[in-house]
C-alpha cells in the first residue's frame, strides 16, 4: 500500500514502522502542516508497537527515538497533548529501567561464569600435598586475575593447608577471601587441637557472617583444654563472652573479660595471688572509669591503658596472655599514642 502524500498520514505510518530518518525529514519539511491530534496518534501507535514481541531491540529503540522526538516538539508550532507526552515519558522511563536491569543481569551472568571458570582453575591447582612452589603458583593466579576466590575454594585451600600443617599460609589465604561459617567452624577445632594460636585468632576475627558458630567455639575450647593449650583456652573463653556481648563497646567488653577472669580465678601460689590481685585492682578502676567516661576515643584510650597494665602483671601467665591478646584483637582499632596518660 503506497504511503499517502498527506504529511500527517505519512507521519503516522512512518512512526509506527520505526522509520526514524523519514520522520525526521517530515518534521523538518512539513512541521507547519502537521495537526496536533495526528501527532498524538503517531505517538500512541508507536507506543503500541514498542510492546510487540516480533521486533528486535534495535527496531524498538528506533520507535522510542521517534516517540521522544515527537514529545519534544516546540510549543511554538504543532505539538502533542501534554497528557499524551506525560504518558509516553513515563513508559519510556519504565523501558529504560528494564533495559538497565537486563544489561545488569547479563553482566552478572557473565561475571558469574567468569568466576566459576576462575574457581575451577584454582581448584585444579590445589593438590592433596602442596609445597611452597605450588602455593606460590596458586597465589600468582589470584594476583594476576584480580578476582577474589569463592568461599568454597578458600575453605578447601585452608582445609588442605591444615591437613598438611602448613599454618604459615593461613594469613595469606584469608587475606584473599574468608571461608563461610561452616568451614570456619571446622577449621577452628583443628587449629585449637593443634595449638595454633595465630590461626585461632584469625578465625575468631572473621566478619560476623563468617564467624565460627558458638557451638563450634565451645567444642574448640574443650579441645584446647584437653590438649593443654592454655592461651587458646583463654582466648576462646573471651570469644564466648564476646558472642554474648556483641552490643558492647570495647571498654565494656574489656570489663566483662576481666570480670570473668576474676570470677574464675582461685588462690594458688603467692605469685599467682598477686596477679589476681593486680587484675582485680585494674578491674575496679575500669569499672569506675567506664561510668565516668562516655566519648569513644577516651574509652578506647582506657582500653589501651588496660592492655599495658595487664602486660605488666601477667608475666608468663598463659591465661592472662590469651585475654590480653583477645582484647588487643577484638576491642576496636586502637592506635597507641606517643605519650600515654598515667597507666591504671
C-alpha positions in Angstrom: 0.0 0.0 0.0 1.6 3.3 -1.1 2.3 6.0 1.5 -0.1 9.0 1.4 1.2 12.4 0.3 -0.6 13.9 3.3 2.3 14.7 5.8 0.0 13.7 8.8 -0.7 10.3 7.4 2.9 9.8 6.4 4.0 10.8 9.9 1.7 8.2 11.5 2.7 5.5 9.1 6.5 6.1 9.4 6.3 6.5 13.2 4.6 3.1 13.6 7.2 1.5 11.2 10.2 2.9 13.1 11.4 4.9 10.2 13.2 7.5 12.3 15.1 9.2 9.4 11.9 9.7 7.4 10.1 11.0 10.4 12.9 13.5 11.0 12.6 14.7 7.4 8.8 15.2 7.7 9.3 17.2 10.9 11.9 19.3 9.1 10.0 20.0 5.9 6.3 19.8 6.9 6.1 20.8 10.5 3.6 23.6 9.9 1.2 21.2 8.1 1.0 18.7 11.0 -2.1 18.6 13.2 -1.7 18.1 17.0 -4.2 15.3 17.1 -2.3 13.4 14.4 1.0 13.8 16.3 -0.8 12.3 19.3 -2.0 9.4 17.2 1.5 8.9 15.9 2.9 8.8 19.4 0.2 6.4 20.7 0.5 4.0 17.8 4.3 4.0 18.1 3.9 3.2 21.8 1.7 0.3 21.0 4.3 -1.1 18.6 7.0 -1.0 21.3 5.1 -3.8 23.0 5.4 -6.1 20.0 7.4 -9.3 20.6 8.2 -9.6 16.9 10.5 -6.6 16.8 14.2 -6.6 17.5 15.7 -4.4 20.3 17.2 -2.2 17.5 13.7 -1.6 16.0 12.2 -0.9 19.4 15.0 1.6 20.1 14.1 3.4 16.8 10.4 3.6 17.8 11.4 5.2 21.1 13.7 7.6 19.4 10.7 8.8 17.3 8.4 9.0 20.3 10.8 11.1 22.2 11.4 13.3 19.2 7.6 13.9 18.8 7.2 14.6 22.5 9.9 17.3 22.4 8.3 19.3 19.6 8.5 23.0 20.3 5.5 24.7 21.8 5.8 27.4 19.2 4.4 25.0 16.5 2.2 22.0 16.3 2.9 19.8 19.4 1.3 16.9 21.1 -1.2 17.0 24.0 0.6 17.2 27.4 -1.2 14.2 28.7 0.0 12.1 25.8 3.5 13.4 26.4 3.4 12.6 30.1 2.1 9.0 29.4 4.8 8.4 26.8 7.6 9.7 29.0 6.5 7.6 32.0 6.5 4.5 29.8 9.9 5.4 28.4 11.3 5.7 31.9 10.0 2.2 32.6 11.6 0.9 29.4 14.9 2.4 30.3 14.8 0.8 33.7 14.0 -2.5 32.1 17.0 -2.1 29.7 19.3 -1.3 32.6 18.1 -4.3 34.6 18.5 -6.5 31.6 22.0 -5.3 31.0 22.9 -5.7 34.7 21.5 -9.3 34.6 23.6 -10.1 31.5 26.7 -8.6 33.1 26.1 -10.5 36.4 25.6 -13.8 34.5 28.8 -13.1 32.6 30.8 -12.3 35.8 29.3 -15.4 37.4 30.5 -17.5 34.5 34.0 -16.0 34.7 34.0 -16.6 38.5 33.1 -20.2 38.0 35.8 -20.7 35.5 38.3 -19.0 37.8 37.3 -21.1 40.8 37.5 -24.3 38.7 41.0 -23.3 37.6 42.1 -22.6 41.2 40.5 -25.9 42.4 42.6 -27.8 39.9 45.8 -26.2 41.3 45.1 -27.4 44.9 46.6 -30.9 45.4 46.5 -33.2 48.5 50.1 -32.2 49.0 51.1 -28.6 48.4 54.7 -27.4 48.5 55.9 -23.8 48.5 56.1 -23.7 44.7 52.5 -25.0 44.4 51.2 -22.4 46.8 53.2 -19.7 45.0 51.5 -20.7 41.7 48.1 -20.6 43.4 48.7 -17.1 44.8 50.1 -15.9 41.5 47.0 -16.9 39.6 44.9 -15.0 42.2 47.1 -11.9 41.9 47.1 -11.9 38.1 43.3 -12.4 37.8 42.4 -9.5 40.0 39.5 -11.7 41.3 38.6 -13.0 44.7 38.3 -16.8 45.1 35.0 -18.1 46.2 34.5 -19.0 49.8 34.3 -22.7 48.8 37.7 -22.6 47.1 39.3 -20.8 50.1 37.7 -23.1 52.5 39.1 -26.1 50.6 42.6 -24.5 50.4 42.6 -23.8 54.1 41.5 -27.4 54.8 44.4 -28.8 52.7 46.8 -26.4 54.4 45.5 -27.6 57.8 45.9 -31.3 57.0 49.4 -30.7 55.9 50.2 -28.5 58.9 51.0 -25.5 56.7 49.7 -23.0 59.2 52.1 -20.3 58.0 50.0 -19.6 54.9 46.7 -19.2 56.8 47.0 -15.5 56.9 47.8 -15.3 53.2 44.8 -17.3 52.2 42.5 -15.3 54.5 43.7 -12.1 53.0 42.1 -13.0 49.7 38.7 -14.4 51.0 37.1 -15.7 54.1 35.6 -19.2 54.4 31.9 -19.4 55.3 31.0 -20.0 59.0 30.7 -23.8 58.5 34.2 -24.2 57.1 35.5 -21.7 59.7 33.9 -23.8 62.5 35.7 -27.0 61.3 39.0 -25.2 60.9 38.8 -23.6 64.4 38.5 -27.0 66.0 41.5 -28.3 64.0 43.6 -25.2 64.9 42.6 -25.4 68.6 43.6 -29.1 68.8 46.9 -28.4 67.1 47.7 -25.5 69.4 47.8 -23.0 66.5 47.1 -19.8 68.4 47.6 -17.4 65.5 45.2 -19.4 63.4 42.6 -19.4 66.2 42.9 -15.6 66.4 42.5 -15.2 62.7 39.4 -17.4 62.6 37.8 -15.6 65.5 38.3 -12.3 63.8 36.4 -13.1 60.6 33.4 -10.9 59.7 30.2 -11.6 61.7 28.5 -13.6 59.0 31.5 -15.9 58.7 32.5 -16.2 62.4 32.5 -19.8 63.7 29.3 -20.9 65.3 29.1 -20.7 69.1 28.7 -24.4 69.4 32.0 -24.8 67.4 33.8 -22.3 69.7 32.6 -24.3 72.7 33.9 -27.6 71.2 37.2 -25.9 70.2 37.5 -24.6 73.8 37.1 -28.2 75.1 39.6 -29.5 72.5 42.2 -26.9 73.5 41.6 -27.5 77.2 42.1 -31.3 76.7 45.3 -30.8 74.8 46.7 -28.3 77.3 46.8 -25.2 75.1 46.0 -22.7 77.8 46.4 -19.5 75.7 43.8 -20.8 73.3 41.5 -21.8 76.1 41.7 -18.3 77.5 41.2 -16.7 74.1 38.2 -18.8 73.2 36.6 -18.2 76.6 36.9 -14.5 75.7 35.3 -15.2 72.3 32.3 -16.8 74.0 32.0 -13.7 76.2 32.1 -11.6 73.1 29.4 -13.7 71.5 27.1 -12.8 74.3 28.1 -9.1 74.4 28.1 -8.1 70.7 26.3 -4.8 71.5 29.0 -3.7 74.0 31.8 -1.2 73.1 35.5 -2.1 73.6 35.7 -0.8 77.2 32.5 -2.6 78.3 33.7 -5.8 76.6 37.1 -5.5 78.3 35.4 -5.1 81.7 33.3 -8.3 81.0 36.5 -10.2 80.1 38.4 -9.1 83.2 35.3 -9.8 85.4 35.2 -13.3 84.0 38.9 -13.9 84.8 38.4 -12.7 88.4 35.3 -14.8 88.9 37.0 -18.0 87.7 40.4 -17.5 89.4 41.3 -19.4 92.6 44.0 -18.5 95.1 47.1 -20.6 94.5 50.8 -19.6 95.0 51.6 -16.2 96.4 52.8 -15.1 93.0 49.5 -16.2 91.3 47.7 -14.5 94.2 49.5 -11.2 93.4 48.5 -11.5 89.7 44.8 -12.0 90.6 45.0 -9.0 93.0 46.6 -6.9 90.2 43.8 -7.8 87.8 41.2 -7.0 90.5 42.8 -3.6 91.0 42.7 -2.9 87.3 39.1 -4.1 87.1 37.9 -1.9 89.9 39.4 1.2 88.2 38.0 0.1 84.8 34.5 0.0 86.4 34.9 3.4 87.8 36.2 5.0 84.6 33.5 3.2 82.5 30.8 5.1 84.3 32.7 8.4 84.1 33.9 8.5 80.5 31.5 8.4 77.6 33.2 9.6 74.4 34.5 6.9 72.2 38.1 8.0 71.8 38.6 8.4 75.6 37.1 5.0 76.3 39.3 3.4 73.7 42.3 5.1 75.3 41.4 3.4 78.6 41.3 0.0 76.9 44.9 0.7 75.6 46.0 1.6 79.2 44.3 -1.6 80.4 46.4 -3.7 78.0 49.6 -2.0 79.1 48.7 -2.6 82.8 47.9 -6.2 82.2 51.1 -6.8 80.4 53.0 -5.6 83.5 51.3 -8.1 85.8 50.8 -11.2 83.6 54.4 -12.4 83.4 54.2 -15.9 81.7 50.5 -16.5 82.8 49.1 -18.0 79.7 45.5 -17.5 80.9 46.1 -13.7 81.1 48.1 -13.8 77.8 45.1 -15.2 75.9 42.8 -12.5 77.4 45.2 -9.7 76.6 45.6 -10.9 73.0 41.9 -11.1 72.6 41.4 -7.5 73.9 44.0 -6.2 71.5 42.5 -8.2 68.6 38.8 -7.5 69.2 38.4 -4.3 71.1 38.4 -1.8 68.4 41.2 -0.4 66.2 43.1 1.5 68.9 46.3 3.3 67.9 48.9 3.7 70.5 49.6 7.4 71.1 53.3 8.6 71.5 52.7 9.6 75.2 50.1 7.7 77.3 48.4 9.0 80.3 49.4 7.5 83.6 48.7 3.9 83.5 45.9 2.3 85.6 
